[in-house]
Amino acid sequence: MAKDDYDVLVFKILTYLYRKLKDNYIDDMYLCPLTDDFPVRDDYFISIFEDLEDKGYIKNLILTKAWGGDVVGYDLSKIKITGDGIAYLRDNSRMKKLINLIKEARAIMSLWN
């Protein structure tokens, strides 16, 4: 899978948020678009977070929208993974396949035991 594939990005986001919850691990620079970990435009990046919140996998996403509804700013500092997000990460077959493909996942695998 490509580094900018939706499932890969979702996996990285949820994995990071789960690690943050379990270990209080914080890397303020990790969740940023146009980086090696998230090589996507800002609008695609934020649309993934909106989708994850709509599905109930994350909470506390803060968006600033313009008059027409376009997102003009965001704050990811308060987002958290939900129980549904953890279950999706653990139980979804596509997410399970990504565990073996993405290096960041190895640190998380030990948390599930």
ZIZI-V680751 format. One record per pair of residues at least 4 apart in sequence whose ideal C-beta (glycine too) atoms are under 7 Angstrom apart, sorted by sequence separation. I is the first residue (numbers start at 1). J is the second residue. D is the distance in whole Angstrom. If there is no record, write none. Layout:
I/J/D, I/J/D
This chain:
1/5/4, 5/9/7, 6/10/6, 7/11/6, 8/12/6, 9/13/6, 10/14/6, 11/15/6, 12/16/6, 13/17/6, 14/18/6, 15/19/6, 16/20/6, 17/21/6, 18/22/6, 19/23/6, 20/24/7, 35/39/7, 40/44/4, 41/45/7, 42/46/6, 43/47/6, 44/48/7, 46/50/6, 47/51/6, 48/52/6, 49/53/6, 50/54/6, 51/55/6, 65/69/6, 66/70/5, 81/85/4, 83/87/6, 84/88/6, 85/89/6, 86/90/6, 87/91/5, 88/92/5, 92/96/7, 93/97/7, 94/98/7, 97/101/7, 98/102/5, 105/109/6, 3/8/6, 4/9/7, 20/25/5, 33/38/5, 34/39/7, 40/45/5, 52/57/4, 53/58/5, 65/70/6, 81/86/6, 1/7/7, 19/25/5, 20/26/6, 32/38/6, 52/58/5, 53/59/7, 65/71/6, 66/72/5, 89/95/5, 99/105/4, 1/8/5, 30/37/6, 33/40/6, 38/45/6, 65/72/7, 88/95/7, 98/105/7, 33/41/6, 53/61/5, 63/71/5, 64/72/5, 33/42/5, 49/58/7, 64/73/4, 64/74/7, 99/109/6, 63/74/5, 33/45/4, 49/61/5, 62/74/6, 62/75/4, 16/30/6, 16/31/7, 62/78/6, 13/31/7, 60/78/4, 61/79/5, 60/79/5, 60/80/6, 58/79/5, 59/80/6, 58/80/7, 90/112/6, 58/81/6, 59/82/6, 57/81/7, 58/82/6, 12/37/6, 46/71/5, 57/82/6, 56/82/6, 57/84/6, 58/85/6, 46/74/6, 56/84/5, 57/85/3, 9/38/6, 9/40/7, 57/88/6, 4/39/5, 13/48/7, 3/39/5, 4/40/5, 10/48/6, 9/48/6, 13/52/7, 17/58/7, 6/48/7, 10/52/7, 14/57/7, 31/76/5, 21/80/7, 21/81/6, 17/79/7, 17/80/6, 18/81/5, 17/81/4, 14/81/6, 17/85/7, 18/86/6, 14/85/5, 18/89/6, 14/88/7, 15/89/7, 14/89/5, 11/95/6, 7/94/5, 11/98/4, 19/107/7, 15/104/6, 19/108/6, 22/111/5, 8/98/6, 12/102/7, 15/105/6, 18/108/6, 7/98/7, 11/102/6, 12/104/6, 19/111/7, 15/108/5, 18/111/7, 8/102/7, 1/101/7
